[in-house]
Amino acid sequence: MKQTFYILSILLLLNSCKASKIKIEKINFKTEYKFSSEIENKVSTDTVPWKYQISAAEYATKGDYKNALIHWDLAMRAGQKEYSRNQVDSINQAYTKVNASDYIIEQAKKNQVIIINEAHHNSHHRVFTKSLLQKLYDKGYTNLGLEALGNGEYLDSTLNNRKYPILTTGHYIKDPQFGNLVRDALEIGYNLFAYENFTKGNGKQREIEQAKNIQQVIDSKPNEKFLIHCGFDHALEGTHQSWEKAMAGRLTEYTGINPLTINQVMYSEKSNSKFNHPLLKALDVKEPTIIIDKKNNPFKYERKDAWSDIAVFHPSTNFVDNRPNWLFKNGNKKVSITLNDIQLEFPVMVLAYKKEEDINLAVPIDIVEVLNKKENCNLGLKKGYYEIVVTNGKESFKFEHKVK
């Protein structure tokens, strides 16, 4: 009996070792995502005035939130402004902080259309909108319009059936966090639709065409509810300084519907907290927050004769190995990837794909660039099966990884 037990123990140990051995496969793989050195080289030689706006979006696309903020602040020439102690005290006495998600979901009951904006360099805005999806769906919001979706000749016509975004689905959707917003929406059951205007010029005409495209979808489903995710000023109601009316204002004009408009751009963190809006500094929020006055009215974002109904105040990010802490929340786990067994010249890019998705087409679930073998490699992933691709642009390897 003893001998049998020892043999079984050895066999189990051998099988266990065999099972834990990762199969690493060399593959032909090309990625559109740029290494930091490529982005920096381009910035150093580019002569266009908006070069830092481009590089900020490129950093966001490759999952580098920290550098996206830095480059955006270089583009905007961020400066410092402070409130006095008395002003800070007055603000905190005049307003009560409430959880932004809870407040928006409560207001959603009274509305048919919600419009929420983003800054195109800020992945956290996409993560916040994603965090609202299930709760809004439960309140009847079944249609999601995304400005970032290609339209017209660029339309990804098979997206709703395929159930995951690919690199041609939309320029900004290449950001893994935007891709995950799309994935989650499709998984929940949303009907996704494009509304961007790719045929007629910028400015006023663009706002008109965007609103008309949304109007057509609303008219075809008059009893359904809609969530619209747009960029920057498109969420403004009232009179716009340059466009007469932004998309949100035009939509009211064409449909008679007064949307709930949400601005999460103005009061978001900068690359350095000293550049944060003084109101954001004064409130010192610890979670996405909306503030309400003594009459229970929410604080609006206002700019001259234009406004959004609600302003969201986002907290400052804490970083874990240069990765934002919010990446490891809302069902995501911090997953450490070991690169010791892969013989590649660094830096490398590590991309995680859902097992059933095509790694040559799909938007990855997460991306991180690792400069050397001493650096920790952490990905934000849900439970499930993944294919991990490691590439330095010349050579590439892949292996499977299960997140329990």
Contacts in CASP RR format, 6 or more apart in sequence:
PFRMAT RR
TARGET T0000
AUTHOR 0000-0000-0000
METHOD contacts of the structure
MODEL  1
MKQTFYILSILLLLNSCKASKIKIEKINFKTEYKFSSEIENKVSTDTVPW
KYQISAAEYATKGDYKNALIHWDLAMRAGQKEYSRNQVDSINQAYTKVNA
SDYIIEQAKKNQVIIINEAHHNSHHRVFTKSLLQKLYDKGYTNLGLEALG
NGEYLDSTLNNRKYPILTTGHYIKDPQFGNLVRDALEIGYNLFAYENFTK
GNGKQREIEQAKNIQQVIDSKPNEKFLIHCGFDHALEGTHQSWEKAMAGR
LTEYTGINPLTINQVMYSEKSNSKFNHPLLKALDVKEPTIIIDKKNNPFK
YERKDAWSDIAVFHPSTNFVDNRPNWLFKNGNKKVSITLNDIQLEFPVMV
LAYKKEEDINLAVPIDIVEVLNKKENCNLGLKKGYYEIVVTNGKESFKFE
HKVK
22 341 0 8 1.000
22 399 0 8 1.000
22 400 0 8 1.000
22 401 0 8 1.000
23 399 0 8 1.000
23 400 0 8 1.000
24 341 0 8 1.000
24 342 0 8 1.000
24 397 0 8 1.000
24 398 0 8 1.000
24 399 0 8 1.000
25 397 0 8 1.000
25 398 0 8 1.000
25 399 0 8 1.000
26 395 0 8 1.000
26 396 0 8 1.000
26 397 0 8 1.000
27 389 0 8 1.000
27 396 0 8 1.000
27 397 0 8 1.000
27 398 0 8 1.000
28 396 0 8 1.000
29 359 0 8 1.000
29 360 0 8 1.000
29 389 0 8 1.000
29 391 0 8 1.000
29 396 0 8 1.000
29 398 0 8 1.000
30 393 0 8 1.000
31 349 0 8 1.000
31 351 0 8 1.000
31 391 0 8 1.000
31 393 0 8 1.000
32 167 0 8 1.000
32 174 0 8 1.000
33 61 0 8 1.000
33 62 0 8 1.000
33 174 0 8 1.000
33 349 0 8 1.000
33 351 0 8 1.000
33 367 0 8 1.000
34 58 0 8 1.000
34 61 0 8 1.000
34 62 0 8 1.000
35 347 0 8 1.000
35 349 0 8 1.000
35 369 0 8 1.000
35 393 0 8 1.000
36 59 0 8 1.000
36 62 0 8 1.000
36 64 0 8 1.000
36 67 0 8 1.000
36 347 0 8 1.000
36 369 0 8 1.000
37 347 0 8 1.000
39 55 0 8 1.000
39 58 0 8 1.000
39 59 0 8 1.000
39 67 0 8 1.000
40 55 0 8 1.000
42 51 0 8 1.000
42 55 0 8 1.000
43 51 0 8 1.000
43 52 0 8 1.000
43 55 0 8 1.000
43 71 0 8 1.000
46 54 0 8 1.000
48 54 0 8 1.000
50 75 0 8 1.000
51 75 0 8 1.000
52 71 0 8 1.000
52 72 0 8 1.000
52 74 0 8 1.000
52 75 0 8 1.000
53 71 0 8 1.000
53 72 0 8 1.000
53 75 0 8 1.000
53 121 0 8 1.000
55 71 0 8 1.000
56 68 0 8 1.000
56 69 0 8 1.000
56 70 0 8 1.000
56 71 0 8 1.000
56 72 0 8 1.000
56 75 0 8 1.000
56 121 0 8 1.000
57 68 0 8 1.000
57 120 0 8 1.000
57 121 0 8 1.000
57 172 0 8 1.000
59 65 0 8 1.000
59 67 0 8 1.000
59 68 0 8 1.000
59 71 0 8 1.000
59 121 0 8 1.000
60 68 0 8 1.000
60 120 0 8 1.000
60 121 0 8 1.000
60 122 0 8 1.000
60 123 0 8 1.000
60 175 0 8 1.000
61 172 0 8 1.000
61 174 0 8 1.000
61 175 0 8 1.000
62 349 0 8 1.000
62 367 0 8 1.000
62 369 0 8 1.000
63 123 0 8 1.000
63 175 0 8 1.000
63 176 0 8 1.000
63 177 0 8 1.000
63 366 0 8 1.000
63 367 0 8 1.000
63 368 0 8 1.000
64 369 0 8 1.000
65 122 0 8 1.000
65 123 0 8 1.000
65 124 0 8 1.000
65 317 0 8 1.000
65 323 0 8 1.000
65 324 0 8 1.000
66 271 0 8 1.000
66 319 0 8 1.000
66 322 0 8 1.000
66 324 0 8 1.000
68 121 0 8 1.000
68 122 0 8 1.000
68 123 0 8 1.000
69 121 0 8 1.000
69 122 0 8 1.000
69 269 0 8 1.000
69 270 0 8 1.000
69 271 0 8 1.000
70 271 0 8 1.000
71 121 0 8 1.000
72 119 0 8 1.000
72 121 0 8 1.000
72 122 0 8 1.000
72 271 0 8 1.000
73 270 0 8 1.000
73 271 0 8 1.000
73 272 0 8 1.000
73 275 0 8 1.000
78 270 0 8 1.000
78 271 0 8 1.000
78 272 0 8 1.000
78 275 0 8 1.000
79 274 0 8 1.000
79 275 0 8 1.000
80 274 0 8 1.000
80 275 0 8 1.000
81 277 0 8 1.000
81 278 0 8 1.000
82 278 0 8 1.000
82 281 0 8 1.000
83 91 0 8 1.000
83 278 0 8 1.000
83 279 0 8 1.000
83 281 0 8 1.000
83 282 0 8 1.000
87 282 0 8 1.000
88 282 0 8 1.000
91 279 0 8 1.000
91 282 0 8 1.000
91 283 0 8 1.000
92 282 0 8 1.000
92 283 0 8 1.000
94 293 0 8 1.000
94 294 0 8 1.000
95 283 0 8 1.000
95 291 0 8 1.000
95 292 0 8 1.000
95 293 0 8 1.000
95 299 0 8 1.000
96 291 0 8 1.000
96 292 0 8 1.000
96 293 0 8 1.000
97 283 0 8 1.000
97 285 0 8 1.000
97 289 0 8 1.000
97 290 0 8 1.000
97 291 0 8 1.000
98 289 0 8 1.000
98 290 0 8 1.000
98 291 0 8 1.000
98 292 0 8 1.000
99 287 0 8 1.000
99 288 0 8 1.000
99 289 0 8 1.000
99 290 0 8 1.000
100 128 0 8 1.000
100 287 0 8 1.000
100 288 0 8 1.000
100 289 0 8 1.000
100 290 0 8 1.000
100 312 0 8 1.000
100 313 0 8 1.000
101 128 0 8 1.000
101 131 0 8 1.000
101 132 0 8 1.000
101 135 0 8 1.000
101 288 0 8 1.000
103 290 0 8 1.000
103 292 0 8 1.000
103 298 0 8 1.000
103 310 0 8 1.000
104 114 0 8 1.000
104 132 0 8 1.000
104 260 0 8 1.000
104 262 0 8 1.000
104 290 0 8 1.000
104 310 0 8 1.000
105 132 0 8 1.000
105 135 0 8 1.000
105 136 0 8 1.000
105 139 0 8 1.000
107 260 0 8 1.000
107 310 0 8 1.000
108 114 0 8 1.000
108 135 0 8 1.000
108 136 0 8 1.000
108 139 0 8 1.000
108 141 0 8 1.000
108 225 0 8 1.000
108 260 0 8 1.000
109 139 0 8 1.000
110 260 0 8 1.000
111 225 0 8 1.000
111 259 0 8 1.000
111 260 0 8 1.000
112 225 0 8 1.000
112 226 0 8 1.000
112 257 0 8 1.000
112 259 0 8 1.000
113 218 0 8 1.000
113 225 0 8 1.000
113 226 0 8 1.000
113 227 0 8 1.000
113 228 0 8 1.000
113 251 0 8 1.000
113 255 0 8 1.000
113 257 0 8 1.000
113 259 0 8 1.000
113 260 0 8 1.000
114 136 0 8 1.000
114 141 0 8 1.000
114 226 0 8 1.000
114 227 0 8 1.000
114 228 0 8 1.000
114 259 0 8 1.000
114 260 0 8 1.000
114 261 0 8 1.000
114 262 0 8 1.000
115 228 0 8 1.000
115 230 0 8 1.000
115 234 0 8 1.000
115 235 0 8 1.000
115 247 0 8 1.000
115 248 0 8 1.000
115 251 0 8 1.000
115 259 0 8 1.000
115 260 0 8 1.000
115 261 0 8 1.000
115 262 0 8 1.000
116 129 0 8 1.000
116 132 0 8 1.000
116 227 0 8 1.000
116 228 0 8 1.000
116 229 0 8 1.000
116 230 0 8 1.000
116 235 0 8 1.000
116 261 0 8 1.000
116 262 0 8 1.000
116 264 0 8 1.000
117 125 0 8 1.000
117 229 0 8 1.000
117 230 0 8 1.000
117 231 0 8 1.000
117 232 0 8 1.000
117 233 0 8 1.000
117 234 0 8 1.000
117 235 0 8 1.000
117 262 0 8 1.000
117 263 0 8 1.000
117 264 0 8 1.000
117 265 0 8 1.000
117 308 0 8 1.000
118 125 0 8 1.000
118 126 0 8 1.000
118 129 0 8 1.000
118 229 0 8 1.000
118 230 0 8 1.000
118 231 0 8 1.000
118 232 0 8 1.000
118 264 0 8 1.000
118 265 0 8 1.000
119 125 0 8 1.000
119 231 0 8 1.000
119 232 0 8 1.000
119 265 0 8 1.000
119 268 0 8 1.000
120 172 0 8 1.000
120 231 0 8 1.000
120 232 0 8 1.000
122 265 0 8 1.000
122 268 0 8 1.000
123 175 0 8 1.000
123 176 0 8 1.000
123 177 0 8 1.000
123 178 0 8 1.000
123 324 0 8 1.000
124 177 0 8 1.000
124 268 0 8 1.000
124 314 0 8 1.000
124 317 0 8 1.000
124 324 0 8 1.000
124 326 0 8 1.000
125 264 0 8 1.000
125 265 0 8 1.000
125 268 0 8 1.000
126 175 0 8 1.000
126 177 0 8 1.000
126 178 0 8 1.000
126 179 0 8 1.000
126 180 0 8 1.000
126 181 0 8 1.000
127 177 0 8 1.000
127 181 0 8 1.000
127 326 0 8 1.000
127 327 0 8 1.000
127 330 0 8 1.000
128 264 0 8 1.000
128 288 0 8 1.000
128 312 0 8 1.000
128 314 0 8 1.000
129 181 0 8 1.000
129 229 0 8 1.000
130 177 0 8 1.000
130 180 0 8 1.000
130 181 0 8 1.000
130 184 0 8 1.000
130 185 0 8 1.000
130 330 0 8 1.000
131 330 0 8 1.000
132 227 0 8 1.000
133 144 0 8 1.000
133 181 0 8 1.000
133 184 0 8 1.000
133 185 0 8 1.000
133 188 0 8 1.000
133 190 0 8 1.000
133 227 0 8 1.000
134 184 0 8 1.000
134 188 0 8 1.000
136 225 0 8 1.000
136 227 0 8 1.000
137 188 0 8 1.000
137 189 0 8 1.000
137 190 0 8 1.000
139 225 0 8 1.000
140 224 0 8 1.000
140 225 0 8 1.000
141 190 0 8 1.000
141 225 0 8 1.000
141 226 0 8 1.000
141 227 0 8 1.000
142 189 0 8 1.000
142 190 0 8 1.000
142 191 0 8 1.000
142 224 0 8 1.000
142 225 0 8 1.000
143 190 0 8 1.000
143 191 0 8 1.000
143 193 0 8 1.000
143 217 0 8 1.000
143 221 0 8 1.000
143 224 0 8 1.000
143 225 0 8 1.000
143 226 0 8 1.000
143 227 0 8 1.000
144 185 0 8 1.000
144 190 0 8 1.000
144 191 0 8 1.000
144 192 0 8 1.000
144 193 0 8 1.000
144 226 0 8 1.000
144 227 0 8 1.000
144 228 0 8 1.000
144 229 0 8 1.000
145 192 0 8 1.000
145 193 0 8 1.000
145 194 0 8 1.000
145 195 0 8 1.000
145 214 0 8 1.000
145 217 0 8 1.000
145 226 0 8 1.000
145 227 0 8 1.000
145 228 0 8 1.000
145 229 0 8 1.000
146 173 0 8 1.000
146 182 0 8 1.000
146 192 0 8 1.000
146 193 0 8 1.000
146 194 0 8 1.000
146 195 0 8 1.000
146 229 0 8 1.000
147 195 0 8 1.000
147 196 0 8 1.000
147 210 0 8 1.000
147 228 0 8 1.000
147 229 0 8 1.000
147 230 0 8 1.000
147 231 0 8 1.000
147 234 0 8 1.000
148 170 0 8 1.000
148 171 0 8 1.000
148 172 0 8 1.000
148 173 0 8 1.000
148 178 0 8 1.000
148 196 0 8 1.000
148 229 0 8 1.000
149 155 0 8 1.000
149 156 0 8 1.000
149 159 0 8 1.000
149 169 0 8 1.000
149 170 0 8 1.000
149 173 0 8 1.000
149 192 0 8 1.000
149 193 0 8 1.000
149 194 0 8 1.000
149 195 0 8 1.000
149 196 0 8 1.000
150 156 0 8 1.000
150 169 0 8 1.000
150 170 0 8 1.000
150 171 0 8 1.000
150 194 0 8 1.000
150 196 0 8 1.000
150 198 0 8 1.000
151 194 0 8 1.000
151 195 0 8 1.000
151 196 0 8 1.000
151 197 0 8 1.000
151 198 0 8 1.000
151 213 0 8 1.000
152 194 0 8 1.000
152 198 0 8 1.000
152 199 0 8 1.000
153 198 0 8 1.000
154 168 0 8 1.000
154 170 0 8 1.000
154 198 0 8 1.000
155 194 0 8 1.000
156 165 0 8 1.000
156 166 0 8 1.000
156 168 0 8 1.000
156 169 0 8 1.000
156 170 0 8 1.000
159 165 0 8 1.000
159 169 0 8 1.000
159 182 0 8 1.000
159 186 0 8 1.000
159 192 0 8 1.000
160 186 0 8 1.000
160 191 0 8 1.000
160 192 0 8 1.000
163 183 0 8 1.000
163 186 0 8 1.000
163 187 0 8 1.000
164 182 0 8 1.000
164 183 0 8 1.000
164 186 0 8 1.000
164 354 0 8 1.000
164 357 0 8 1.000
164 362 0 8 1.000
164 363 0 8 1.000
165 173 0 8 1.000
165 178 0 8 1.000
165 179 0 8 1.000
165 182 0 8 1.000
165 183 0 8 1.000
165 362 0 8 1.000
165 363 0 8 1.000
166 358 0 8 1.000
166 361 0 8 1.000
166 362 0 8 1.000
166 363 0 8 1.000
167 174 0 8 1.000
167 361 0 8 1.000
167 362 0 8 1.000
167 363 0 8 1.000
169 179 0 8 1.000
169 182 0 8 1.000
169 363 0 8 1.000
172 178 0 8 1.000
173 179 0 8 1.000
173 182 0 8 1.000
173 363 0 8 1.000
174 363 0 8 1.000
175 363 0 8 1.000
176 363 0 8 1.000
176 364 0 8 1.000
176 365 0 8 1.000
176 366 0 8 1.000
176 367 0 8 1.000
178 363 0 8 1.000
179 363 0 8 1.000
180 365 0 8 1.000
181 229 0 8 1.000
182 192 0 8 1.000
182 363 0 8 1.000
185 192 0 8 1.000
186 192 0 8 1.000
190 227 0 8 1.000
193 217 0 8 1.000
194 213 0 8 1.000
195 210 0 8 1.000
195 213 0 8 1.000
195 214 0 8 1.000
195 217 0 8 1.000
195 228 0 8 1.000
196 210 0 8 1.000
196 213 0 8 1.000
197 205 0 8 1.000
197 206 0 8 1.000
197 209 0 8 1.000
197 210 0 8 1.000
197 213 0 8 1.000
199 209 0 8 1.000
200 206 0 8 1.000
200 209 0 8 1.000
203 242 0 8 1.000
203 243 0 8 1.000
204 242 0 8 1.000
204 243 0 8 1.000
204 244 0 8 1.000
206 243 0 8 1.000
207 234 0 8 1.000
207 240 0 8 1.000
207 243 0 8 1.000
207 245 0 8 1.000
207 246 0 8 1.000
207 247 0 8 1.000
207 250 0 8 1.000
208 250 0 8 1.000
210 230 0 8 1.000
210 234 0 8 1.000
210 247 0 8 1.000
210 250 0 8 1.000
211 247 0 8 1.000
211 249 0 8 1.000
211 250 0 8 1.000
211 251 0 8 1.000
211 253 0 8 1.000
211 254 0 8 1.000
212 250 0 8 1.000
212 254 0 8 1.000
214 226 0 8 1.000
214 228 0 8 1.000
214 247 0 8 1.000
214 251 0 8 1.000
215 251 0 8 1.000
215 254 0 8 1.000
215 255 0 8 1.000
217 226 0 8 1.000
218 224 0 8 1.000
218 226 0 8 1.000
218 255 0 8 1.000
218 257 0 8 1.000
219 255 0 8 1.000
228 259 0 8 1.000
230 247 0 8 1.000
230 248 0 8 1.000
231 265 0 8 1.000
232 265 0 8 1.000
233 240 0 8 1.000
233 243 0 8 1.000
233 246 0 8 1.000
233 306 0 8 1.000
234 246 0 8 1.000
234 247 0 8 1.000
234 248 0 8 1.000
235 246 0 8 1.000
235 247 0 8 1.000
235 248 0 8 1.000
235 261 0 8 1.000
235 262 0 8 1.000
235 263 0 8 1.000
235 308 0 8 1.000
236 246 0 8 1.000
236 248 0 8 1.000
236 249 0 8 1.000
236 261 0 8 1.000
236 303 0 8 1.000
236 306 0 8 1.000
236 307 0 8 1.000
236 308 0 8 1.000
237 246 0 8 1.000
237 248 0 8 1.000
237 249 0 8 1.000
237 252 0 8 1.000
237 259 0 8 1.000
237 261 0 8 1.000
237 306 0 8 1.000
237 307 0 8 1.000
237 308 0 8 1.000
237 309 0 8 1.000
238 245 0 8 1.000
238 246 0 8 1.000
238 249 0 8 1.000
238 305 0 8 1.000
238 306 0 8 1.000
238 307 0 8 1.000
239 245 0 8 1.000
239 304 0 8 1.000
239 305 0 8 1.000
239 306 0 8 1.000
240 246 0 8 1.000
240 306 0 8 1.000
241 303 0 8 1.000
241 304 0 8 1.000
241 306 0 8 1.000
245 253 0 8 1.000
246 306 0 8 1.000
248 259 0 8 1.000
248 261 0 8 1.000
248 308 0 8 1.000
251 257 0 8 1.000
251 259 0 8 1.000
252 258 0 8 1.000
252 259 0 8 1.000
260 309 0 8 1.000
260 310 0 8 1.000
261 307 0 8 1.000
261 308 0 8 1.000
261 309 0 8 1.000
261 310 0 8 1.000
262 308 0 8 1.000
262 309 0 8 1.000
262 310 0 8 1.000
262 311 0 8 1.000
262 312 0 8 1.000
263 301 0 8 1.000
263 308 0 8 1.000
263 310 0 8 1.000
263 311 0 8 1.000
263 312 0 8 1.000
264 288 0 8 1.000
264 311 0 8 1.000
264 312 0 8 1.000
264 314 0 8 1.000
266 277 0 8 1.000
266 301 0 8 1.000
266 311 0 8 1.000
267 277 0 8 1.000
267 279 0 8 1.000
267 280 0 8 1.000
267 301 0 8 1.000
267 311 0 8 1.000
267 312 0 8 1.000
267 313 0 8 1.000
267 314 0 8 1.000
268 280 0 8 1.000
268 314 0 8 1.000
269 276 0 8 1.000
269 280 0 8 1.000
269 314 0 8 1.000
269 315 0 8 1.000
269 316 0 8 1.000
269 317 0 8 1.000
270 276 0 8 1.000
273 281 0 8 1.000
273 316 0 8 1.000
276 316 0 8 1.000
279 313 0 8 1.000
280 313 0 8 1.000
280 314 0 8 1.000
283 289 0 8 1.000
283 291 0 8 1.000
283 313 0 8 1.000
285 313 0 8 1.000
285 314 0 8 1.000
285 315 0 8 1.000
286 315 0 8 1.000
287 315 0 8 1.000
288 312 0 8 1.000
288 313 0 8 1.000
288 314 0 8 1.000
288 315 0 8 1.000
289 312 0 8 1.000
289 313 0 8 1.000
289 314 0 8 1.000
289 315 0 8 1.000
290 298 0 8 1.000
290 299 0 8 1.000
290 310 0 8 1.000
290 311 0 8 1.000
290 312 0 8 1.000
290 313 0 8 1.000
291 298 0 8 1.000
291 299 0 8 1.000
291 311 0 8 1.000
291 313 0 8 1.000
292 298 0 8 1.000
292 299 0 8 1.000
293 299 0 8 1.000
298 309 0 8 1.000
298 310 0 8 1.000
298 311 0 8 1.000
299 310 0 8 1.000
299 311 0 8 1.000
300 307 0 8 1.000
300 308 0 8 1.000
300 309 0 8 1.000
300 310 0 8 1.000
300 311 0 8 1.000
301 307 0 8 1.000
301 308 0 8 1.000
301 310 0 8 1.000
301 311 0 8 1.000
317 324 0 8 1.000
317 325 0 8 1.000
317 326 0 8 1.000
318 324 0 8 1.000
318 325 0 8 1.000
319 325 0 8 1.000
320 328 0 8 1.000
320 334 0 8 1.000
320 378 0 8 1.000
321 375 0 8 1.000
321 376 0 8 1.000
321 378 0 8 1.000
323 368 0 8 1.000
323 378 0 8 1.000
323 380 0 8 1.000
327 334 0 8 1.000
327 366 0 8 1.000
327 380 0 8 1.000
328 334 0 8 1.000
328 378 0 8 1.000
328 380 0 8 1.000
331 382 0 8 1.000
332 380 0 8 1.000
332 381 0 8 1.000
332 382 0 8 1.000
333 380 0 8 1.000
333 381 0 8 1.000
333 382 0 8 1.000
333 383 0 8 1.000
333 403 0 8 1.000
334 378 0 8 1.000
334 379 0 8 1.000
334 380 0 8 1.000
335 378 0 8 1.000
335 379 0 8 1.000
335 380 0 8 1.000
335 381 0 8 1.000
335 401 0 8 1.000
335 403 0 8 1.000
336 376 0 8 1.000
336 377 0 8 1.000
336 378 0 8 1.000
337 350 0 8 1.000
337 377 0 8 1.000
337 378 0 8 1.000
337 379 0 8 1.000
337 388 0 8 1.000
337 401 0 8 1.000
338 377 0 8 1.000
339 348 0 8 1.000
339 350 0 8 1.000
339 370 0 8 1.000
339 373 0 8 1.000
339 377 0 8 1.000
339 390 0 8 1.000
340 373 0 8 1.000
342 348 0 8 1.000
342 390 0 8 1.000
342 397 0 8 1.000
344 390 0 8 1.000
344 391 0 8 1.000
344 392 0 8 1.000
344 395 0 8 1.000
344 397 0 8 1.000
345 392 0 8 1.000
345 394 0 8 1.000
345 395 0 8 1.000
346 370 0 8 1.000
346 371 0 8 1.000
346 372 0 8 1.000
346 373 0 8 1.000
346 392 0 8 1.000
347 369 0 8 1.000
347 370 0 8 1.000
347 371 0 8 1.000
347 372 0 8 1.000
347 392 0 8 1.000
348 369 0 8 1.000
348 370 0 8 1.000
348 390 0 8 1.000
348 391 0 8 1.000
348 392 0 8 1.000
349 367 0 8 1.000
349 368 0 8 1.000
349 369 0 8 1.000
349 370 0 8 1.000
349 390 0 8 1.000
349 391 0 8 1.000
349 392 0 8 1.000
349 393 0 8 1.000
350 367 0 8 1.000
350 368 0 8 1.000
350 369 0 8 1.000
350 370 0 8 1.000
350 377 0 8 1.000
350 379 0 8 1.000
350 388 0 8 1.000
350 389 0 8 1.000
350 390 0 8 1.000
351 359 0 8 1.000
351 364 0 8 1.000
351 366 0 8 1.000
351 367 0 8 1.000
351 388 0 8 1.000
351 389 0 8 1.000
351 390 0 8 1.000
351 391 0 8 1.000
352 364 0 8 1.000
352 365 0 8 1.000
352 366 0 8 1.000
352 367 0 8 1.000
352 379 0 8 1.000
352 380 0 8 1.000
352 381 0 8 1.000
352 386 0 8 1.000
352 387 0 8 1.000
352 388 0 8 1.000
352 389 0 8 1.000
352 401 0 8 1.000
353 359 0 8 1.000
353 362 0 8 1.000
353 364 0 8 1.000
353 365 0 8 1.000
353 386 0 8 1.000
353 387 0 8 1.000
353 388 0 8 1.000
353 389 0 8 1.000
354 362 0 8 1.000
354 365 0 8 1.000
354 385 0 8 1.000
354 386 0 8 1.000
354 387 0 8 1.000
355 384 0 8 1.000
355 385 0 8 1.000
355 386 0 8 1.000
355 387 0 8 1.000
355 400 0 8 1.000
359 387 0 8 1.000
359 389 0 8 1.000
359 398 0 8 1.000
364 389 0 8 1.000
365 379 0 8 1.000
365 380 0 8 1.000
365 381 0 8 1.000
365 386 0 8 1.000
366 379 0 8 1.000
366 380 0 8 1.000
366 381 0 8 1.000
368 377 0 8 1.000
368 378 0 8 1.000
368 379 0 8 1.000
370 377 0 8 1.000
381 403 0 8 1.000
382 403 0 8 1.000
383 403 0 8 1.000
383 404 0 8 1.000
384 402 0 8 1.000
384 403 0 8 1.000
385 400 0 8 1.000
385 401 0 8 1.000
385 402 0 8 1.000
385 403 0 8 1.000
386 400 0 8 1.000
386 401 0 8 1.000
386 402 0 8 1.000
386 403 0 8 1.000
387 398 0 8 1.000
387 399 0 8 1.000
387 400 0 8 1.000
387 401 0 8 1.000
388 398 0 8 1.000
388 399 0 8 1.000
388 400 0 8 1.000
388 401 0 8 1.000
389 396 0 8 1.000
389 397 0 8 1.000
389 398 0 8 1.000
390 396 0 8 1.000
390 397 0 8 1.000
390 398 0 8 1.000
391 397 0 8 1.000
END
